């Protein structure tokens, strides 16, 4: 059994690939301070595109997504960006929940699982 890990640090890997399944760590915006929820979400989805590309897949092969919001009042704003980003006809299974994120400047965190 081969497991590939990319961008590994002591606490986590940004990408883990097992067989033909790609898992990403929860992604937050590179620069969240002062950024709107829309900007944070756009930044996160660009990061996810990059990670999926590095793993040899893309958003058309998403299986599952989990979105954490610091406040559910951001739900519609995040969905507007998400809906424009997802591949038509290939929407993944998805959960979206409110949670206190690790740092107060983050309002959105997203993790995905994709097929290769």
CNS distance restraints for C-alpha pairs under 8 A (distance, minus, plus):
assign (resid   1 and name CA) (resid  19 and name CA) 7.90 0.50 0.50
assign (resid   2 and name CA) (resid  18 and name CA) 6.52 0.50 0.50
assign (resid   2 and name CA) (resid  19 and name CA) 7.03 0.50 0.50
assign (resid   3 and name CA) (resid  16 and name CA) 6.99 0.50 0.50
assign (resid   3 and name CA) (resid  17 and name CA) 5.72 0.50 0.50
assign (resid   3 and name CA) (resid  18 and name CA) 4.87 0.50 0.50
assign (resid   3 and name CA) (resid  19 and name CA) 7.31 0.50 0.50
assign (resid   4 and name CA) (resid  16 and name CA) 5.71 0.50 0.50
assign (resid   4 and name CA) (resid  17 and name CA) 5.07 0.50 0.50
assign (resid   4 and name CA) (resid  18 and name CA) 6.68 0.50 0.50
assign (resid   5 and name CA) (resid  13 and name CA) 6.10 0.50 0.50
assign (resid   5 and name CA) (resid  14 and name CA) 7.67 0.50 0.50
assign (resid   5 and name CA) (resid  15 and name CA) 5.75 0.50 0.50
assign (resid   5 and name CA) (resid  16 and name CA) 4.59 0.50 0.50
assign (resid   5 and name CA) (resid  17 and name CA) 6.46 0.50 0.50
assign (resid   6 and name CA) (resid  13 and name CA) 5.89 0.50 0.50
assign (resid   6 and name CA) (resid  14 and name CA) 6.06 0.50 0.50
assign (resid   6 and name CA) (resid  15 and name CA) 5.13 0.50 0.50
assign (resid   6 and name CA) (resid  16 and name CA) 6.52 0.50 0.50
assign (resid   7 and name CA) (resid  13 and name CA) 5.47 0.50 0.50
assign (resid   7 and name CA) (resid  14 and name CA) 5.41 0.50 0.50
assign (resid   7 and name CA) (resid  15 and name CA) 6.89 0.50 0.50
assign (resid   8 and name CA) (resid  12 and name CA) 5.87 0.50 0.50
assign (resid   8 and name CA) (resid  13 and name CA) 4.02 0.50 0.50
assign (resid   8 and name CA) (resid  14 and name CA) 6.46 0.50 0.50
assign (resid   9 and name CA) (resid  13 and name CA) 6.04 0.50 0.50
assign (resid  12 and name CA) (resid  25 and name CA) 7.58 0.50 0.50
assign (resid  13 and name CA) (resid  24 and name CA) 7.94 0.50 0.50
assign (resid  13 and name CA) (resid  25 and name CA) 6.75 0.50 0.50
assign (resid  14 and name CA) (resid  24 and name CA) 5.54 0.50 0.50
assign (resid  14 and name CA) (resid  25 and name CA) 4.92 0.50 0.50
assign (resid  14 and name CA) (resid  26 and name CA) 7.98 0.50 0.50
assign (resid  14 and name CA) (resid  51 and name CA) 7.92 0.50 0.50
assign (resid  15 and name CA) (resid  22 and name CA) 6.91 0.50 0.50
assign (resid  15 and name CA) (resid  23 and name CA) 5.70 0.50 0.50
assign (resid  15 and name CA) (resid  24 and name CA) 4.65 0.50 0.50
assign (resid  15 and name CA) (resid  25 and name CA) 6.41 0.50 0.50
assign (resid  15 and name CA) (resid  51 and name CA) 7.04 0.50 0.50
assign (resid  15 and name CA) (resid  55 and name CA) 7.55 0.50 0.50
assign (resid  16 and name CA) (resid  22 and name CA) 5.90 0.50 0.50
assign (resid  16 and name CA) (resid  23 and name CA) 5.18 0.50 0.50
assign (resid  16 and name CA) (resid  24 and name CA) 6.52 0.50 0.50
assign (resid  17 and name CA) (resid  21 and name CA) 5.68 0.50 0.50
assign (resid  17 and name CA) (resid  22 and name CA) 4.55 0.50 0.50
assign (resid  17 and name CA) (resid  23 and name CA) 6.28 0.50 0.50
assign (resid  17 and name CA) (resid  55 and name CA) 7.53 0.50 0.50
assign (resid  18 and name CA) (resid  22 and name CA) 6.68 0.50 0.50
assign (resid  20 and name CA) (resid 115 and name CA) 5.70 0.50 0.50
assign (resid  20 and name CA) (resid 116 and name CA) 5.04 0.50 0.50
assign (resid  21 and name CA) (resid 113 and name CA) 7.02 0.50 0.50
assign (resid  21 and name CA) (resid 114 and name CA) 5.78 0.50 0.50
assign (resid  21 and name CA) (resid 115 and name CA) 4.64 0.50 0.50
assign (resid  21 and name CA) (resid 116 and name CA) 5.97 0.50 0.50
assign (resid  22 and name CA) (resid  52 and name CA) 7.67 0.50 0.50
assign (resid  22 and name CA) (resid  55 and name CA) 7.00 0.50 0.50
assign (resid  22 and name CA) (resid 113 and name CA) 5.56 0.50 0.50
assign (resid  22 and name CA) (resid 114 and name CA) 5.06 0.50 0.50
assign (resid  22 and name CA) (resid 115 and name CA) 6.04 0.50 0.50
assign (resid  22 and name CA) (resid 116 and name CA) 6.80 0.50 0.50
assign (resid  23 and name CA) (resid 111 and name CA) 7.80 0.50 0.50
assign (resid  23 and name CA) (resid 112 and name CA) 6.17 0.50 0.50
assign (resid  23 and name CA) (resid 113 and name CA) 4.55 0.50 0.50
assign (resid  23 and name CA) (resid 114 and name CA) 6.59 0.50 0.50
assign (resid  24 and name CA) (resid  48 and name CA) 7.82 0.50 0.50
assign (resid  24 and name CA) (resid  51 and name CA) 7.57 0.50 0.50
assign (resid  24 and name CA) (resid 111 and name CA) 5.64 0.50 0.50
assign (resid  24 and name CA) (resid 112 and name CA) 5.59 0.50 0.50
assign (resid  24 and name CA) (resid 113 and name CA) 6.41 0.50 0.50
assign (resid  25 and name CA) (resid 111 and name CA) 5.58 0.50 0.50
assign (resid  25 and name CA) (resid 112 and name CA) 7.65 0.50 0.50
assign (resid  26 and name CA) (resid 109 and name CA) 5.83 0.50 0.50
assign (resid  26 and name CA) (resid 110 and name CA) 5.08 0.50 0.50
assign (resid  26 and name CA) (resid 111 and name CA) 4.20 0.50 0.50
assign (resid  26 and name CA) (resid 112 and name CA) 7.73 0.50 0.50
assign (resid  27 and name CA) (resid  44 and name CA) 5.96 0.50 0.50
assign (resid  27 and name CA) (resid  47 and name CA) 7.44 0.50 0.50
assign (resid  27 and name CA) (resid  48 and name CA) 7.40 0.50 0.50
assign (resid  27 and name CA) (resid 109 and name CA) 5.33 0.50 0.50
assign (resid  27 and name CA) (resid 110 and name CA) 5.19 0.50 0.50
assign (resid  27 and name CA) (resid 111 and name CA) 6.06 0.50 0.50
assign (resid  28 and name CA) (resid  32 and name CA) 7.92 0.50 0.50
assign (resid  28 and name CA) (resid  40 and name CA) 7.34 0.50 0.50
assign (resid  28 and name CA) (resid  43 and name CA) 7.97 0.50 0.50
assign (resid  28 and name CA) (resid  44 and name CA) 5.67 0.50 0.50
assign (resid  28 and name CA) (resid 106 and name CA) 6.80 0.50 0.50
assign (resid  28 and name CA) (resid 108 and name CA) 6.38 0.50 0.50
assign (resid  28 and name CA) (resid 109 and name CA) 4.88 0.50 0.50
assign (resid  28 and name CA) (resid 110 and name CA) 6.90 0.50 0.50
assign (resid  29 and name CA) (resid  40 and name CA) 5.05 0.50 0.50
assign (resid  29 and name CA) (resid  41 and name CA) 7.14 0.50 0.50
assign (resid  29 and name CA) (resid  43 and name CA) 5.43 0.50 0.50
assign (resid  29 and name CA) (resid  44 and name CA) 5.19 0.50 0.50
assign (resid  29 and name CA) (resid 106 and name CA) 7.29 0.50 0.50
assign (resid  29 and name CA) (resid 108 and name CA) 7.81 0.50 0.50
assign (resid  29 and name CA) (resid 109 and name CA) 7.88 0.50 0.50
assign (resid  30 and name CA) (resid  43 and name CA) 7.02 0.50 0.50
assign (resid  30 and name CA) (resid  44 and name CA) 7.74 0.50 0.50
assign (resid  31 and name CA) (resid  35 and name CA) 7.18 0.50 0.50
assign (resid  31 and name CA) (resid  40 and name CA) 7.75 0.50 0.50
assign (resid  32 and name CA) (resid  36 and name CA) 7.83 0.50 0.50
assign (resid  32 and name CA) (resid  40 and name CA) 6.14 0.50 0.50
assign (resid  32 and name CA) (resid 105 and name CA) 5.78 0.50 0.50
assign (resid  32 and name CA) (resid 106 and name CA) 5.89 0.50 0.50
assign (resid  33 and name CA) (resid 105 and name CA) 5.49 0.50 0.50
assign (resid  33 and name CA) (resid 106 and name CA) 7.74 0.50 0.50
assign (resid  34 and name CA) (resid 105 and name CA) 7.96 0.50 0.50
assign (resid  35 and name CA) (resid  39 and name CA) 5.76 0.50 0.50
assign (resid  35 and name CA) (resid  40 and name CA) 6.16 0.50 0.50
assign (resid  36 and name CA) (resid  40 and name CA) 6.14 0.50 0.50
assign (resid  37 and name CA) (resid  41 and name CA) 6.04 0.50 0.50
assign (resid  37 and name CA) (resid  74 and name CA) 7.05 0.50 0.50
assign (resid  37 and name CA) (resid  77 and name CA) 6.99 0.50 0.50
assign (resid  37 and name CA) (resid  78 and name CA) 6.89 0.50 0.50
assign (resid  37 and name CA) (resid 107 and name CA) 6.46 0.50 0.50
assign (resid  37 and name CA) (resid 108 and name CA) 7.09 0.50 0.50
assign (resid  38 and name CA) (resid  42 and name CA) 6.14 0.50 0.50
assign (resid  38 and name CA) (resid  77 and name CA) 6.28 0.50 0.50
assign (resid  38 and name CA) (resid  78 and name CA) 6.28 0.50 0.50
assign (resid  38 and name CA) (resid  81 and name CA) 6.64 0.50 0.50
assign (resid  39 and name CA) (resid  43 and name CA) 6.09 0.50 0.50
assign (resid  40 and name CA) (resid  44 and name CA) 6.17 0.50 0.50
assign (resid  40 and name CA) (resid 106 and name CA) 7.94 0.50 0.50
assign (resid  40 and name CA) (resid 107 and name CA) 7.60 0.50 0.50
assign (resid  40 and name CA) (resid 108 and name CA) 6.80 0.50 0.50
assign (resid  41 and name CA) (resid  45 and name CA) 6.19 0.50 0.50
assign (resid  41 and name CA) (resid  78 and name CA) 6.34 0.50 0.50
assign (resid  41 and name CA) (resid  81 and name CA) 6.77 0.50 0.50
assign (resid  41 and name CA) (resid  82 and name CA) 7.76 0.50 0.50
assign (resid  41 and name CA) (resid 108 and name CA) 6.57 0.50 0.50
assign (resid  42 and name CA) (resid  46 and name CA) 6.27 0.50 0.50
assign (resid  42 and name CA) (resid  81 and name CA) 6.64 0.50 0.50
assign (resid  43 and name CA) (resid  47 and name CA) 6.31 0.50 0.50
assign (resid  44 and name CA) (resid  48 and name CA) 6.20 0.50 0.50
assign (resid  44 and name CA) (resid 109 and name CA) 7.57 0.50 0.50
assign (resid  44 and name CA) (resid 110 and name CA) 7.16 0.50 0.50
assign (resid  45 and name CA) (resid  49 and name CA) 6.10 0.50 0.50
assign (resid  45 and name CA) (resid  85 and name CA) 7.64 0.50 0.50
assign (resid  46 and name CA) (resid  50 and name CA) 6.27 0.50 0.50
assign (resid  47 and name CA) (resid  51 and name CA) 6.21 0.50 0.50
assign (resid  48 and name CA) (resid  52 and name CA) 5.99 0.50 0.50
assign (resid  48 and name CA) (resid 112 and name CA) 7.95 0.50 0.50
assign (resid  49 and name CA) (resid  53 and name CA) 6.09 0.50 0.50
assign (resid  49 and name CA) (resid  58 and name CA) 6.54 0.50 0.50
assign (resid  49 and name CA) (resid  59 and name CA) 6.82 0.50 0.50
assign (resid  50 and name CA) (resid  54 and name CA) 6.19 0.50 0.50
assign (resid  51 and name CA) (resid  55 and name CA) 6.26 0.50 0.50
assign (resid  52 and name CA) (resid  56 and name CA) 6.28 0.50 0.50
assign (resid  52 and name CA) (resid  57 and name CA) 5.16 0.50 0.50
assign (resid  52 and name CA) (resid  58 and name CA) 5.20 0.50 0.50
assign (resid  52 and name CA) (resid  59 and name CA) 7.27 0.50 0.50
assign (resid  52 and name CA) (resid 114 and name CA) 7.91 0.50 0.50
assign (resid  53 and name CA) (resid  57 and name CA) 5.34 0.50 0.50
assign (resid  53 and name CA) (resid  58 and name CA) 5.83 0.50 0.50
assign (resid  55 and name CA) (resid 116 and name CA) 7.77 0.50 0.50
assign (resid  56 and name CA) (resid 116 and name CA) 6.31 0.50 0.50
assign (resid  57 and name CA) (resid  61 and name CA) 6.87 0.50 0.50
assign (resid  57 and name CA) (resid 114 and name CA) 7.41 0.50 0.50
assign (resid  57 and name CA) (resid 115 and name CA) 7.04 0.50 0.50
assign (resid  57 and name CA) (resid 116 and name CA) 5.00 0.50 0.50
assign (resid  58 and name CA) (resid  62 and name CA) 7.32 0.50 0.50
assign (resid  58 and name CA) (resid 114 and name CA) 7.67 0.50 0.50
assign (resid  58 and name CA) (resid 116 and name CA) 7.93 0.50 0.50
assign (resid  59 and name CA) (resid  86 and name CA) 6.76 0.50 0.50
assign (resid  59 and name CA) (resid  87 and name CA) 6.43 0.50 0.50
assign (resid  59 and name CA) (resid 114 and name CA) 7.48 0.50 0.50
assign (resid  60 and name CA) (resid  86 and name CA) 7.53 0.50 0.50
assign (resid  60 and name CA) (resid  87 and name CA) 5.30 0.50 0.50
assign (resid  60 and name CA) (resid  90 and name CA) 5.73 0.50 0.50
assign (resid  60 and name CA) (resid  91 and name CA) 7.88 0.50 0.50
assign (resid  61 and name CA) (resid  90 and name CA) 7.16 0.50 0.50
assign (resid  61 and name CA) (resid 114 and name CA) 5.42 0.50 0.50
assign (resid  61 and name CA) (resid 115 and name CA) 5.39 0.50 0.50
assign (resid  61 and name CA) (resid 116 and name CA) 7.01 0.50 0.50
assign (resid  62 and name CA) (resid  90 and name CA) 7.34 0.50 0.50
assign (resid  62 and name CA) (resid  91 and name CA) 7.19 0.50 0.50
assign (resid  62 and name CA) (resid  92 and name CA) 5.40 0.50 0.50
assign (resid  62 and name CA) (resid 112 and name CA) 7.02 0.50 0.50
assign (resid  62 and name CA) (resid 113 and name CA) 6.00 0.50 0.50
assign (resid  62 and name CA) (resid 114 and name CA) 4.12 0.50 0.50
assign (resid  62 and name CA) (resid 115 and name CA) 6.40 0.50 0.50
assign (resid  63 and name CA) (resid  92 and name CA) 4.81 0.50 0.50
assign (resid  63 and name CA) (resid  93 and name CA) 6.18 0.50 0.50
assign (resid  63 and name CA) (resid 112 and name CA) 7.58 0.50 0.50
assign (resid  63 and name CA) (resid 113 and name CA) 5.55 0.50 0.50
assign (resid  63 and name CA) (resid 114 and name CA) 4.97 0.50 0.50
assign (resid  63 and name CA) (resid 115 and name CA) 6.66 0.50 0.50
assign (resid  64 and name CA) (resid  92 and name CA) 4.84 0.50 0.50
assign (resid  64 and name CA) (resid  93 and name CA) 4.61 0.50 0.50
assign (resid  64 and name CA) (resid  94 and name CA) 5.57 0.50 0.50
assign (resid  64 and name CA) (resid 112 and name CA) 5.64 0.50 0.50
assign (resid  64 and name CA) (resid 113 and name CA) 5.14 0.50 0.50
assign (resid  64 and name CA) (resid 114 and name CA) 6.89 0.50 0.50
assign (resid  65 and name CA) (resid  92 and name CA) 6.48 0.50 0.50
assign (resid  65 and name CA) (resid  93 and name CA) 6.35 0.50 0.50
assign (resid  65 and name CA) (resid  94 and name CA) 4.72 0.50 0.50
assign (resid  65 and name CA) (resid  95 and name CA) 6.46 0.50 0.50
assign (resid  65 and name CA) (resid 110 and name CA) 7.03 0.50 0.50
assign (resid  65 and name CA) (resid 111 and name CA) 5.75 0.50 0.50
assign (resid  65 and name CA) (resid 112 and name CA) 4.31 0.50 0.50
assign (resid  65 and name CA) (resid 113 and name CA) 6.40 0.50 0.50
assign (resid  66 and name CA) (resid  94 and name CA) 5.72 0.50 0.50
assign (resid  66 and name CA) (resid  95 and name CA) 4.88 0.50 0.50
assign (resid  66 and name CA) (resid  96 and name CA) 5.89 0.50 0.50
assign (resid  66 and name CA) (resid 110 and name CA) 5.69 0.50 0.50
assign (resid  66 and name CA) (resid 111 and name CA) 5.37 0.50 0.50
assign (resid  66 and name CA) (resid 112 and name CA) 6.40 0.50 0.50
assign (resid  67 and name CA) (resid  94 and name CA) 7.72 0.50 0.50
assign (resid  67 and name CA) (resid  95 and name CA) 6.17 0.50 0.50
assign (resid  67 and name CA) (resid  96 and name CA) 4.57 0.50 0.50
assign (resid  67 and name CA) (resid  97 and name CA) 6.39 0.50 0.50
assign (resid  67 and name CA) (resid 108 and name CA) 7.09 0.50 0.50
assign (resid  67 and name CA) (resid 109 and name CA) 5.79 0.50 0.50
assign (resid  67 and name CA) (resid 110 and name CA) 4.54 0.50 0.50
assign (resid  67 and name CA) (resid 111 and name CA) 6.72 0.50 0.50
assign (resid  68 and name CA) (resid  96 and name CA) 5.79 0.50 0.50
assign (resid  68 and name CA) (resid  97 and name CA) 5.09 0.50 0.50
assign (resid  68 and name CA) (resid  98 and name CA) 5.64 0.50 0.50
assign (resid  68 and name CA) (resid  99 and name CA) 5.99 0.50 0.50
assign (resid  68 and name CA) (resid 101 and name CA) 7.74 0.50 0.50
assign (resid  68 and name CA) (resid 108 and name CA) 5.75 0.50 0.50
assign (resid  68 and name CA) (resid 109 and name CA) 5.12 0.50 0.50
assign (resid  68 and name CA) (resid 110 and name CA) 6.35 0.50 0.50
assign (resid  69 and name CA) (resid  74 and name CA) 6.99 0.50 0.50
assign (resid  69 and name CA) (resid  75 and name CA) 7.51 0.50 0.50
assign (resid  69 and name CA) (resid  96 and name CA) 7.37 0.50 0.50
assign (resid  69 and name CA) (resid  97 and name CA) 6.14 0.50 0.50
assign (resid  69 and name CA) (resid  98 and name CA) 4.72 0.50 0.50
assign (resid  69 and name CA) (resid  99 and name CA) 5.91 0.50 0.50
assign (resid  69 and name CA) (resid 100 and name CA) 7.75 0.50 0.50
assign (resid  69 and name CA) (resid 101 and name CA) 7.72 0.50 0.50
assign (resid  69 and name CA) (resid 107 and name CA) 5.59 0.50 0.50
assign (resid  69 and name CA) (resid 108 and name CA) 4.81 0.50 0.50
assign (resid  69 and name CA) (resid 109 and name CA) 6.70 0.50 0.50
assign (resid  70 and name CA) (resid  98 and name CA) 5.57 0.50 0.50
assign (resid  70 and name CA) (resid  99 and name CA) 5.31 0.50 0.50
assign (resid  70 and name CA) (resid 100 and name CA) 5.41 0.50 0.50
assign (resid  70 and name CA) (resid 101 and name CA) 6.19 0.50 0.50
assign (resid  70 and name CA) (resid 106 and name CA) 7.42 0.50 0.50
assign (resid  70 and name CA) (resid 107 and name CA) 4.83 0.50 0.50
assign (resid  70 and name CA) (resid 108 and name CA) 6.51 0.50 0.50
assign (resid  71 and name CA) (resid  75 and name CA) 7.92 0.50 0.50
assign (resid  71 and name CA) (resid  98 and name CA) 5.60 0.50 0.50
assign (resid  71 and name CA) (resid  99 and name CA) 7.27 0.50 0.50
assign (resid  71 and name CA) (resid 107 and name CA) 7.32 0.50 0.50
assign (resid  72 and name CA) (resid  97 and name CA) 7.42 0.50 0.50
assign (resid  72 and name CA) (resid  98 and name CA) 5.71 0.50 0.50
assign (resid  74 and name CA) (resid  78 and name CA) 6.11 0.50 0.50
assign (resid  75 and name CA) (resid  79 and name CA) 6.08 0.50 0.50
assign (resid  76 and name CA) (resid  80 and name CA) 6.18 0.50 0.50
assign (resid  77 and name CA) (resid  81 and name CA) 6.83 0.50 0.50
assign (resid  78 and name CA) (resid  82 and name CA) 6.04 0.50 0.50
assign (resid  79 and name CA) (resid  83 and name CA) 5.71 0.50 0.50
assign (resid  80 and name CA) (resid  84 and name CA) 6.41 0.50 0.50
assign (resid  81 and name CA) (resid  85 and name CA) 6.25 0.50 0.50
assign (resid  82 and name CA) (resid  86 and name CA) 6.10 0.50 0.50
assign (resid  86 and name CA) (resid  90 and name CA) 7.34 0.50 0.50
assign (resid  86 and name CA) (resid  91 and name CA) 6.31 0.50 0.50
assign (resid  87 and name CA) (resid  91 and name CA) 6.54 0.50 0.50
assign (resid 101 and name CA) (resid 106 and name CA) 6.62 0.50 0.50
assign (resid 101 and name CA) (resid 107 and name CA) 7.27 0.50 0.50
assign (resid 101 and name CA) (resid 108 and name CA) 7.95 0.50 0.50
assign (resid 101 and name CA) (resid 109 and name CA) 7.77 0.50 0.50
assign (resid 102 and name CA) (resid 106 and name CA) 7.71 0.50 0.50
